[in-house]
Amino acid sequence: TLGILGMGRIGQAIARRGALGFGMPVIYHNRSRLAPQIEVEVKARYVDKATLLREADHLVLVVPYSAASHHAIGAAELAQMKPSATLTNIARGGVVDDAALA
């Protein structure tokens, strides 16, 4: 399962590739839910953040850096993830708490 945190233009492009190119189930969380027709187009299902963290086998972070997204992934979030899950941060460095990740 591909999980995407941040579903703007880039997040949607990743969702398409995961679903259509690799046949992966895609879940996402975003500040606001996409329109239903876009969800169908990118083959992604909206979930809350806790579900995203718990269910994703591969989590991709695609959020803009801001005060609100600073350390959006910290110790508490990492603890909710599967031990075998991968985390790919293509956002800014401050989105992940590096000390918690280490």
A tleap script that builds the chain and sets N, CA, C and O, in Angstrom:
source leaprc.protein.ff14SB
mol = sequence {
  NTHR LEU GLY ILE LEU GLY MET GLY ARG ILE
  GLY GLN ALA ILE ALA ARG ARG GLY ALA LEU
  GLY PHE GLY MET PRO VAL ILE TYR HIE ASN
  ARG SER ARG LEU ALA PRO GLN ILE GLU VAL
  GLU VAL LYS ALA ARG TYR VAL ASP LYS ALA
  THR LEU LEU ARG GLU ALA ASP HIE LEU VAL
  LEU VAL VAL PRO TYR SER ALA ALA SER HIE
  HIE ALA ILE GLY ALA ALA GLU LEU ALA GLN
  MET LYS PRO SER ALA THR LEU THR ASN ILE
  ALA ARG GLY GLY VAL VAL ASP ASP ALA ALA
  LEU CALA
}
set mol.1.N position { 0.848 -1.186 0.000 }
set mol.1.CA position { 0.000 0.000 0.000 }
set mol.1.C position { 0.883 1.235 0.000 }
set mol.1.O position { 1.769 1.382 0.841 }
set mol.2.N position { 0.631 2.110 -0.944 }
set mol.2.CA position { 1.337 3.383 -1.038 }
set mol.2.C position { 0.548 4.431 -0.272 }
set mol.2.O position { -0.632 4.648 -0.547 }
set mol.3.N position { 1.191 5.080 0.683 }
set mol.3.CA position { 0.573 6.166 1.440 }
set mol.3.C position { 1.212 7.478 1.050 }
set mol.3.O position { 2.433 7.573 0.922 }
set mol.4.N position { 0.387 8.488 0.863 }
set mol.4.CA position { 0.897 9.805 0.465 }
set mol.4.C position { 0.388 10.849 1.452 }
set mol.4.O position { -0.819 10.979 1.660 }
set mol.5.N position { 1.305 11.587 2.053 }
set mol.5.CA position { 0.951 12.701 2.922 }
set mol.5.C position { 1.191 13.974 2.123 }
set mol.5.O position { 2.334 14.378 1.911 }
set mol.6.N position { 0.103 14.603 1.681 }
set mol.6.CA position { 0.169 15.783 0.829 }
set mol.6.C position { -0.251 15.400 -0.578 }
set mol.6.O position { 0.457 14.663 -1.264 }
set mol.7.N position { -1.399 15.896 -1.007 }
set mol.7.CA position { -1.942 15.432 -2.282 }
set mol.7.C position { -2.178 16.596 -3.234 }
set mol.7.O position { -3.260 16.762 -3.797 }
set mol.8.N position { -1.136 17.389 -3.394 }
set mol.8.CA position { -1.179 18.429 -4.411 }
set mol.8.C position { -0.846 17.824 -5.766 }
set mol.8.O position { -1.032 16.627 -5.985 }
set mol.9.N position { -0.364 18.642 -6.654 }
set mol.9.CA position { -0.043 18.201 -8.017 }
set mol.9.C position { 0.966 17.054 -8.024 }
set mol.9.O position { 0.783 16.071 -8.742 }
set mol.10.N position { 2.020 17.174 -7.236 }
set mol.10.CA position { 3.047 16.141 -7.206 }
set mol.10.C position { 2.524 14.873 -6.533 }
set mol.10.O position { 2.763 13.770 -7.024 }
set mol.11.N position { 1.819 15.017 -5.424 }
set mol.11.CA position { 1.236 13.865 -4.750 }
set mol.11.C position { 0.290 13.101 -5.657 }
set mol.11.O position { 0.278 11.870 -5.650 }
set mol.12.N position { -0.500 13.820 -6.435 }
set mol.12.CA position { -1.426 13.174 -7.367 }
set mol.12.C position { -0.661 12.421 -8.463 }
set mol.12.O position { -1.073 11.333 -8.868 }
set mol.13.N position { 0.430 12.985 -8.934 }
set mol.13.CA position { 1.240 12.309 -9.958 }
set mol.13.C position { 1.857 11.025 -9.395 }
set mol.13.O position { 1.943 10.019 -10.099 }
set mol.14.N position { 2.281 11.055 -8.146 }
set mol.14.CA position { 2.831 9.861 -7.508 }
set mol.14.C position { 1.739 8.810 -7.347 }
set mol.14.O position { 1.975 7.623 -7.574 }
set mol.15.N position { 0.548 9.246 -6.956 }
set mol.15.CA position { -0.582 8.319 -6.798 }
set mol.15.C position { -0.888 7.611 -8.111 }
set mol.15.O position { -1.089 6.397 -8.134 }
set mol.16.N position { -0.923 8.363 -9.198 }
set mol.16.CA position { -1.185 7.764 -10.513 }
set mol.16.C position { -0.148 6.689 -10.845 }
set mol.16.O position { -0.493 5.598 -11.299 }
set mol.17.N position { 1.099 7.008 -10.617 }
set mol.17.CA position { 2.161 6.062 -10.940 }
set mol.17.C position { 2.073 4.809 -10.064 }
set mol.17.O position { 2.261 3.691 -10.544 }
set mol.18.N position { 1.789 5.008 -8.791 }
set mol.18.CA position { 1.675 3.859 -7.899 }
set mol.18.C position { 0.504 2.967 -8.261 }
set mol.18.O position { 0.641 1.745 -8.315 }
set mol.19.N position { -0.650 3.577 -8.510 }
set mol.19.CA position { -1.863 2.805 -8.808 }
set mol.19.C position { -1.845 2.229 -10.214 }
set mol.19.O position { -2.052 1.031 -10.406 }
set mol.20.N position { -1.599 3.077 -11.184 }
set mol.20.CA position { -1.686 2.634 -12.575 }
set mol.20.C position { -0.425 1.903 -13.036 }
set mol.20.O position { -0.511 0.925 -13.779 }
set mol.21.N position { 0.727 2.368 -12.605 }
set mol.21.CA position { 1.971 1.775 -13.058 }
set mol.21.C position { 2.362 0.511 -12.303 }
set mol.21.O position { 2.942 -0.408 -12.880 }
set mol.22.N position { 2.045 0.467 -11.010 }
set mol.22.CA position { 2.485 -0.661 -10.191 }
set mol.22.C position { 1.332 -1.436 -9.567 }
set mol.22.O position { 1.565 -2.425 -8.872 }
set mol.23.N position { 0.097 -1.010 -9.800 }
set mol.23.CA position { -1.065 -1.716 -9.257 }
set mol.23.C position { -1.167 -1.661 -7.742 }
set mol.23.O position { -1.740 -2.559 -7.125 }
set mol.24.N position { -0.619 -0.615 -7.139 }
set mol.24.CA position { -0.630 -0.494 -5.686 }
set mol.24.C position { -1.928 0.136 -5.201 }
set mol.24.O position { -2.436 1.060 -5.836 }
set mol.25.N position { -2.472 -0.343 -4.092 }
set mol.25.CA position { -3.542 0.416 -3.445 }
set mol.25.C position { -2.926 1.733 -2.950 }
set mol.25.O position { -1.808 1.736 -2.434 }
set mol.26.N position { -3.639 2.832 -3.104 }
set mol.26.CA position { -3.115 4.143 -2.710 }
set mol.26.C position { -4.069 4.775 -1.700 }
set mol.26.O position { -5.274 4.868 -1.931 }
set mol.27.N position { -3.494 5.211 -0.567 }
set mol.27.CA position { -4.237 5.976 0.425 }
set mol.27.C position { -3.516 7.303 0.608 }
set mol.27.O position { -2.312 7.407 0.376 }
set mol.28.N position { -4.267 8.312 1.025 }
set mol.28.CA position { -3.634 9.614 1.206 }
set mol.28.C position { -4.289 10.386 2.343 }
set mol.28.O position { -5.427 10.126 2.733 }
set mol.29.N position { -3.528 11.341 2.856 }
set mol.29.CA position { -4.065 12.316 3.804 }
set mol.29.C position { -3.595 13.679 3.347 }
set mol.29.O position { -2.468 13.837 2.875 }
set mol.30.N position { -4.457 14.652 3.489 }
set mol.30.CA position { -4.192 16.002 3.027 }
set mol.30.C position { -4.958 16.956 3.929 }
set mol.30.O position { -5.889 16.540 4.620 }
set mol.31.N position { -4.583 18.217 3.931 }
set mol.31.CA position { -5.337 19.211 4.706 }
set mol.31.C position { -6.805 19.193 4.330 }
set mol.31.O position { -7.675 19.298 5.194 }
set mol.32.N position { -7.077 19.062 3.056 }
set mol.32.CA position { -8.463 18.978 2.596 }
set mol.32.C position { -8.584 17.811 1.619 }
set mol.32.O position { -7.659 17.502 0.868 }
set mol.33.N position { -9.731 17.187 1.652 }
set mol.33.CA position { -9.958 16.028 0.797 }
set mol.33.C position { -10.102 16.471 -0.651 }
set mol.33.O position { -10.663 17.531 -0.928 }
set mol.34.N position { -9.601 15.666 -1.564 }
set mol.34.CA position { -9.754 15.950 -2.987 }
set mol.34.C position { -11.211 15.785 -3.402 }
set mol.34.O position { -11.989 15.120 -2.718 }
set mol.35.N position { -11.568 16.389 -4.514 }
set mol.35.CA position { -12.900 16.193 -5.085 }
set mol.35.C position { -13.043 14.725 -5.473 }
set mol.35.O position { -12.066 14.102 -5.886 }
set mol.36.N position { -14.241 14.165 -5.347 }
set mol.36.CA position { -14.435 12.738 -5.651 }
set mol.36.C position { -13.943 12.332 -7.038 }
set mol.36.O position { -13.381 11.247 -7.189 }
set mol.37.N position { -14.138 13.165 -8.044 }
set mol.37.CA position { -13.696 12.790 -9.389 }
set mol.37.C position { -12.177 12.716 -9.487 }
set mol.37.O position { -11.653 11.916 -10.263 }
set mol.38.N position { -11.463 13.527 -8.721 }
set mol.38.CA position { -9.995 13.456 -8.723 }
set mol.38.C position { -9.538 12.192 -7.997 }
set mol.38.O position { -8.591 11.537 -8.431 }
set mol.39.N position { -10.207 11.847 -6.892 }
set mol.39.CA position { -9.871 10.606 -6.186 }
set mol.39.C position { -10.013 9.402 -7.118 }
set mol.39.O position { -9.172 8.503 -7.107 }
set mol.40.N position { -11.068 9.387 -7.916 }
set mol.40.CA position { -11.276 8.292 -8.871 }
set mol.40.C position { -10.178 8.309 -9.928 }
set mol.40.O position { -9.637 7.263 -10.286 }
set mol.41.N position { -9.856 9.486 -10.421 }
set mol.41.CA position { -8.850 9.620 -11.476 }
set mol.41.C position { -7.476 9.134 -11.024 }
set mol.41.O position { -6.773 8.463 -11.781 }
set mol.42.N position { -7.093 9.470 -9.793 }
set mol.42.CA position { -5.770 9.078 -9.304 }
set mol.42.C position { -5.816 7.759 -8.530 }
set mol.42.O position { -4.789 7.272 -8.057 }
set mol.43.N position { -7.017 7.186 -8.407 }
set mol.43.CA position { -7.224 5.894 -7.742 }
set mol.43.C position { -6.698 5.902 -6.313 }
set mol.43.O position { -5.992 4.982 -5.899 }
set mol.44.N position { -7.048 6.951 -5.555 }
set mol.44.CA position { -6.584 7.092 -4.180 }
set mol.44.C position { -7.774 7.244 -3.234 }
set mol.44.O position { -8.808 7.809 -3.591 }
set mol.45.N position { -7.599 6.725 -2.023 }
set mol.45.CA position { -8.649 6.779 -1.007 }
set mol.45.C position { -8.181 7.657 0.148 }
set mol.45.O position { -7.079 7.481 0.667 }
set mol.46.N position { -9.028 8.601 0.542 }
set mol.46.CA position { -8.719 9.510 1.645 }
set mol.46.C position { -8.851 8.782 2.973 }
set mol.46.O position { -9.833 8.076 3.198 }
set mol.47.N position { -7.865 8.949 3.859 }
set mol.47.CA position { -7.916 8.397 5.209 }
set mol.47.C position { -7.384 9.446 6.185 }
set mol.47.O position { -6.727 10.407 5.786 }
set mol.48.N position { -7.680 9.245 7.471 }
set mol.48.CA position { -7.107 10.157 8.465 }
set mol.48.C position { -5.617 9.839 8.621 }
set mol.48.O position { -5.140 8.806 8.151 }
set mol.49.N position { -4.907 10.723 9.273 }
set mol.49.CA position { -3.450 10.593 9.353 }
set mol.49.C position { -3.040 9.322 10.090 }
set mol.49.O position { -2.083 8.660 9.691 }
set mol.50.N position { -3.754 8.974 11.161 }
set mol.50.CA position { -3.413 7.767 11.920 }
set mol.50.C position { -3.553 6.514 11.058 }
set mol.50.O position { -2.716 5.614 11.128 }
set mol.51.N position { -4.601 6.454 10.253 }
set mol.51.CA position { -4.798 5.311 9.358 }
set mol.51.C position { -3.706 5.263 8.298 }
set mol.51.O position { -3.201 4.191 7.965 }
set mol.52.N position { -3.349 6.421 7.775 }
set mol.52.CA position { -2.268 6.498 6.782 }
set mol.52.C position { -0.984 5.906 7.345 }
set mol.52.O position { -0.333 5.082 6.703 }
set mol.53.N position { -0.628 6.334 8.546 }
set mol.53.CA position { 0.604 5.856 9.172 }
set mol.53.C position { 0.540 4.358 9.454 }
set mol.53.O position { 1.526 3.649 9.252 }
set mol.54.N position { -0.581 3.882 9.907 }
set mol.54.CA position { -0.752 2.481 10.295 }
set mol.54.C position { -0.782 1.532 9.100 }
set mol.54.O position { -0.264 0.419 9.189 }
set mol.55.N position { -1.380 1.951 7.980 }
set mol.55.CA position { -1.617 1.050 6.853 }
set mol.55.C position { -0.590 1.126 5.729 }
set mol.55.O position { -0.464 0.177 4.955 }
set mol.56.N position { 0.136 2.211 5.620 }
set mol.56.CA position { 1.062 2.378 4.490 }
set mol.56.C position { 2.279 1.459 4.619 }
set mol.56.O position { 2.909 1.377 5.674 }
set mol.57.N position { 2.587 0.778 3.529 }
set mol.57.CA position { 3.835 0.024 3.454 }
set mol.57.C position { 4.961 0.925 2.964 }
set mol.57.O position { 6.126 0.733 3.313 }
set mol.58.N position { 4.598 1.894 2.163 }
set mol.58.CA position { 5.538 2.888 1.632 }
set mol.58.C position { 4.875 4.253 1.803 }
set mol.58.O position { 3.861 4.533 1.162 }
set mol.59.N position { 5.435 5.096 2.656 }
set mol.59.CA position { 4.875 6.418 2.924 }
set mol.59.C position { 5.744 7.480 2.266 }
set mol.59.O position { 6.950 7.548 2.504 }
set mol.60.N position { 5.116 8.306 1.437 }
set mol.60.CA position { 5.820 9.381 0.744 }
set mol.60.C position { 5.305 10.716 1.282 }
set mol.60.O position { 4.097 10.951 1.319 }
set mol.61.N position { 6.219 11.581 1.696 }
set mol.61.CA position { 5.862 12.902 2.217 }
set mol.61.C position { 6.025 13.928 1.110 }
set mol.61.O position { 7.106 14.087 0.543 }
set mol.62.N position { 4.927 14.624 0.809 }
set mol.62.CA position { 4.912 15.591 -0.299 }
set mol.62.C position { 4.215 16.865 0.172 }
set mol.62.O position { 3.328 17.381 -0.509 }
set mol.63.N position { 4.618 17.370 1.338 }
set mol.63.CA position { 3.967 18.557 1.889 }
set mol.63.C position { 4.909 19.750 1.818 }
set mol.63.O position { 6.126 19.586 1.900 }
set mol.64.N position { 4.356 20.947 1.667 }
set mol.64.CA position { 5.223 22.127 1.716 }
set mol.64.C position { 5.685 22.346 3.157 }
set mol.64.O position { 4.961 22.035 4.103 }
set mol.65.N position { 6.888 22.880 3.312 }
set mol.65.CA position { 7.377 23.154 4.658 }
set mol.65.C position { 6.748 24.442 5.176 }
set mol.65.O position { 6.739 25.467 4.496 }
set mol.66.N position { 6.227 24.363 6.389 }
set mol.66.CA position { 5.662 25.533 7.067 }
set mol.66.C position { 5.694 25.253 8.563 }
set mol.66.O position { 6.094 24.169 8.990 }
set mol.67.N position { 5.279 26.214 9.345 }
set mol.67.CA position { 5.202 25.999 10.793 }
set mol.67.C position { 4.245 24.851 11.107 }
set mol.67.O position { 4.469 24.094 12.052 }
set mol.68.N position { 3.194 24.721 10.329 }
set mol.68.CA position { 2.208 23.655 10.555 }
set mol.68.C position { 2.757 22.271 10.205 }
set mol.68.O position { 2.344 21.277 10.803 }
set mol.69.N position { 3.680 22.193 9.246 }
set mol.69.CA position { 4.210 20.886 8.837 }
set mol.69.C position { 5.552 20.558 9.499 }
set mol.69.O position { 6.093 19.472 9.293 }
set mol.70.N position { 6.093 21.497 10.298 }
set mol.70.CA position { 7.362 21.262 10.978 }
set mol.70.C position { 7.232 20.031 11.879 }
set mol.70.O position { 6.361 19.983 12.747 }
set mol.71.N position { 8.090 19.049 11.672 }
set mol.71.CA position { 8.097 17.790 12.425 }
set mol.71.C position { 6.738 17.099 12.389 }
set mol.71.O position { 6.285 16.547 13.391 }
set mol.72.N position { 6.098 17.135 11.228 }
set mol.72.CA position { 4.826 16.414 11.053 }
set mol.72.C position { 5.027 14.923 11.273 }
set mol.72.O position { 4.092 14.216 11.651 }
set mol.73.N position { 6.235 14.446 11.039 }
set mol.73.CA position { 6.595 13.060 11.325 }
set mol.73.C position { 7.660 13.075 12.425 }
set mol.73.O position { 8.813 13.441 12.198 }
set mol.74.N position { 7.239 12.669 13.605 }
set mol.74.CA position { 8.124 12.608 14.765 }
set mol.74.C position { 8.054 11.230 15.395 }
set mol.74.O position { 7.615 10.272 14.758 }
set mol.75.N position { 8.480 11.129 16.631 }
set mol.75.CA position { 8.533 9.839 17.315 }
set mol.75.C position { 7.161 9.178 17.398 }
set mol.75.O position { 7.040 7.974 17.175 }
set mol.76.N position { 6.138 9.948 17.713 }
set mol.76.CA position { 4.787 9.375 17.849 }
set mol.76.C position { 4.288 8.818 16.521 }
set mol.76.O position { 3.676 7.751 16.481 }
set mol.77.N position { 4.548 9.536 15.445 }
set mol.77.CA position { 4.106 9.090 14.121 }
set mol.77.C position { 4.894 7.870 13.660 }
set mol.77.O position { 4.319 6.928 13.115 }
set mol.78.N position { 6.197 7.882 13.874 }
set mol.78.CA position { 7.030 6.749 13.490 }
set mol.78.C position { 6.627 5.485 14.244 }
set mol.78.O position { 6.677 4.388 13.687 }
set mol.79.N position { 6.233 5.630 15.495 }
set mol.79.CA position { 5.806 4.486 16.302 }
set mol.79.C position { 4.524 3.857 15.767 }
set mol.79.O position { 4.282 2.670 15.987 }
set mol.80.N position { 3.707 4.630 15.073 }
set mol.80.CA position { 2.454 4.113 14.517 }
set mol.80.C position { 2.668 3.338 13.215 }
set mol.80.O position { 1.790 2.590 12.787 }
set mol.81.N position { 3.812 3.512 12.597 }
set mol.81.CA position { 4.087 2.878 11.307 }
set mol.81.C position { 4.495 1.421 11.488 }
set mol.81.O position { 5.008 1.035 12.539 }
set mol.82.N position { 4.264 0.619 10.457 }
set mol.82.CA position { 4.714 -0.764 10.455 }
set mol.82.C position { 6.241 -0.792 10.566 }
set mol.82.O position { 6.915 0.068 10.000 }
set mol.83.N position { 6.782 -1.758 11.281 }
set mol.83.CA position { 8.252 -1.851 11.366 }
set mol.83.C position { 8.909 -2.037 9.994 }
set mol.83.O position { 10.062 -1.649 9.802 }
set mol.84.N position { 8.194 -2.618 9.058 }
set mol.84.CA position { 8.740 -2.874 7.725 }
set mol.84.C position { 8.473 -1.741 6.732 }
set mol.84.O position { 8.919 -1.810 5.586 }
set mol.85.N position { 7.758 -0.708 7.153 }
set mol.85.CA position { 7.395 0.376 6.237 }
set mol.85.C position { 8.611 1.211 5.850 }
set mol.85.O position { 9.572 1.336 6.610 }
set mol.86.N position { 8.543 1.779 4.649 }
set mol.86.CA position { 9.577 2.714 4.217 }
set mol.86.C position { 9.013 4.134 4.285 }
set mol.86.O position { 7.808 4.343 4.149 }
set mol.87.N position { 9.890 5.089 4.496 }
set mol.87.CA position { 9.520 6.501 4.561 }
set mol.87.C position { 10.374 7.247 3.557 }
set mol.87.O position { 11.602 7.234 3.643 }
set mol.88.N position { 9.725 7.896 2.606 }
set mol.88.CA position { 10.429 8.686 1.601 }
set mol.88.C position { 9.982 10.129 1.738 }
set mol.88.O position { 8.812 10.452 1.535 }
set mol.89.N position { 10.917 10.987 2.082 }
set mol.89.CA position { 10.610 12.400 2.262 }
set mol.89.C position { 11.111 13.179 1.051 }
set mol.89.O position { 12.314 13.397 0.903 }
set mol.90.N position { 10.190 13.598 0.187 }
set mol.90.CA position { 10.592 14.457 -0.919 }
set mol.90.C position { 10.206 15.906 -0.627 }
set mol.90.O position { 10.292 16.782 -1.487 }
set mol.91.N position { 9.774 16.127 0.626 }
set mol.91.CA position { 9.457 17.474 1.102 }
set mol.91.C position { 10.746 18.072 1.704 }
set mol.91.O position { 11.830 17.516 1.528 }
set mol.92.N position { 10.625 19.168 2.390 }
set mol.92.CA position { 11.773 19.802 3.043 }
set mol.92.C position { 12.189 19.004 4.271 }
set mol.92.O position { 11.403 18.241 4.833 }
set mol.93.N position { 13.424 19.193 4.668 }
set mol.93.CA position { 13.978 18.437 5.783 }
set mol.93.C position { 13.251 18.599 7.099 }
set mol.93.O position { 13.166 17.636 7.860 }
set mol.94.N position { 12.728 19.763 7.402 }
set mol.94.CA position { 12.093 20.009 8.690 }
set mol.94.C position { 10.774 19.290 8.899 }
set mol.94.O position { 10.222 19.328 9.999 }
set mol.95.N position { 10.256 18.636 7.869 }
set mol.95.CA position { 8.991 17.917 7.992 }
set mol.95.C position { 9.167 16.678 8.865 }
set mol.95.O position { 8.236 16.265 9.557 }
set mol.96.N position { 10.362 16.084 8.833 }
set mol.96.CA position { 10.662 14.905 9.642 }
set mol.96.C position { 11.584 15.324 10.792 }
set mol.96.O position { 12.554 16.053 10.584 }
set mol.97.N position { 11.276 14.862 11.989 }
set mol.97.CA position { 12.136 15.097 13.147 }
set mol.97.C position { 13.306 14.120 13.024 }
set mol.97.O position { 13.160 12.932 13.310 }
set mol.98.N position { 14.450 14.619 12.603 }
set mol.98.CA position { 15.614 13.765 12.345 }
set mol.98.C position { 16.058 13.009 13.593 }
set mol.98.O position { 16.463 11.851 13.494 }
set mol.99.N position { 15.990 13.634 14.754 }
set mol.99.CA position { 16.411 12.971 15.984 }
set mol.99.C position { 15.494 11.791 16.286 }
set mol.99.O position { 15.971 10.739 16.713 }
set mol.100.N position { 14.210 11.941 16.076 }
set mol.100.CA position { 13.262 10.842 16.298 }
set mol.100.C position { 13.495 9.733 15.280 }
set mol.100.O position { 13.384 8.553 15.612 }
set mol.101.N position { 13.813 10.100 14.054 }
set mol.101.CA position { 14.046 9.111 13.005 }
set mol.101.C position { 15.302 8.279 13.323 }
set mol.101.O position { 15.315 7.063 13.134 }
set mol.102.N position { 16.341 8.945 13.801 }
set mol.102.CA position { 17.583 8.232 14.135 }
set mol.102.C position { 17.345 7.290 15.295 }
set mol.102.O position { 18.267 6.598 15.727 }
savepdb mol mol.pdb
quit
